[in-house]
């Protein structure tokens, strides 16, 4: 399946998501680890970051294949330096990756991410 990608619109969606308190950066990554768009800080190597996130997500999917009717929707990793990484399926072959604070209102952030994912899917379908 080939997806038409409107980079400008996706960038706007991620920028709006990042206005949520506690989100420090976001990116969209293909399942194979290739960055579609990155809004991460310039001191983060977004190519390595995206590849790492996609690899972790794929590993968890593989590990849970033994469970019946189990699909992974998100993965959260907490770092010791007050950050956490959340990786979510944004579309069939696209992941949304967000770097967020450790002590944040995760419920509010997840609601905002879910709304953004809906808009991403709409953008990709246009």
PyMOL commands that set and color helices and strands:
alter all, ss='L'
color gray80, all
select helices_A, chain A and resi 7-17+46-66+106-125
alter helices_A, ss='H'
color red, helices_A
select strands_A, chain A and resi 23-30+35-38+74-78+83-91+94-101
alter strands_A, ss='S'
color yellow, strands_A
deselect
rebuild
show_as cartoon
